[in-house]
Amino acid sequence: MEDPQVYIFIVIGAFCLLIASLFAGNAESNVLGATEFSFSITLFISFVLIIIGGVFWVSAAKILNK
């Protein structure tokens, strides 16, 4: 059996990408209560989550190719 760490990394990466896509897809700058700063922070958080999810997926692929 393969290392269960690979599957955990894949699930964590998918969860990070899911949350990031939810944030980025629902971000709007011209709604009531949204400032340019909050809109920028939301996009930054989603970008960071996409990077983190990608790192988890690359790590899982690296473990599989050993």
C-alpha positions in Angstrom: 0.0 0.0 0.0 1.2 3.5 -0.8 1.9 6.1 1.9 -1.3 7.6 3.2 0.5 11.0 3.5 0.0 11.3 -0.3 -3.7 11.1 0.0 -3.8 13.5 2.9 -1.7 16.1 0.9 -4.1 15.7 -2.1 -7.2 16.3 0.1 -5.6 19.3 1.9 -4.6 20.8 -1.5 -8.1 20.3 -2.9 -9.6 21.9 0.1 -7.3 24.9 -0.2 -8.2 25.3 -3.8 -11.9 24.9 -3.1 -11.9 27.7 -0.4 -9.7 29.9 -2.7 -12.1 29.5 -5.6 -15.1 30.3 -3.4 -13.4 33.5 -2.1 -12.3 34.6 -5.5 -15.6 33.8 -7.2 -17.7 35.7 -4.8 -15.4 38.8 -4.4 -17.0 42.0 -5.7 -15.7 45.4 -5.3 -18.8 47.4 -5.9 -21.2 46.1 -3.3 -22.4 47.8 -0.1 -19.9 47.4 2.7 -16.9 46.4 0.5 -13.9 48.7 0.4 -11.0 48.5 -2.0 -8.8 47.2 0.9 -11.2 44.4 1.8 -11.5 43.4 -1.9 -7.7 43.4 -2.2 -7.2 41.3 1.0 -9.8 38.8 -0.3 -8.0 38.4 -3.6 -4.7 38.1 -1.8 -6.0 35.4 0.6 -7.4 33.4 -2.3 -4.0 33.7 -4.2 -2.1 32.5 -1.1 -4.5 29.6 -0.7 -4.1 28.6 -4.4 -0.3 28.7 -3.9 -0.6 26.5 -0.8 -2.9 24.0 -2.5 -0.4 23.8 -5.4 2.5 23.2 -3.0 0.5 20.3 -1.4 -0.2 18.8 -4.8 3.4 19.1 -6.0 4.6 17.5 -2.7 2.2 14.6 -3.2 3.5 14.1 -6.7 7.1 14.3 -5.5 6.3 11.6 -2.9 4.7 9.3 -5.5 7.7 9.6 -7.9 10.2 8.3 -5.3 
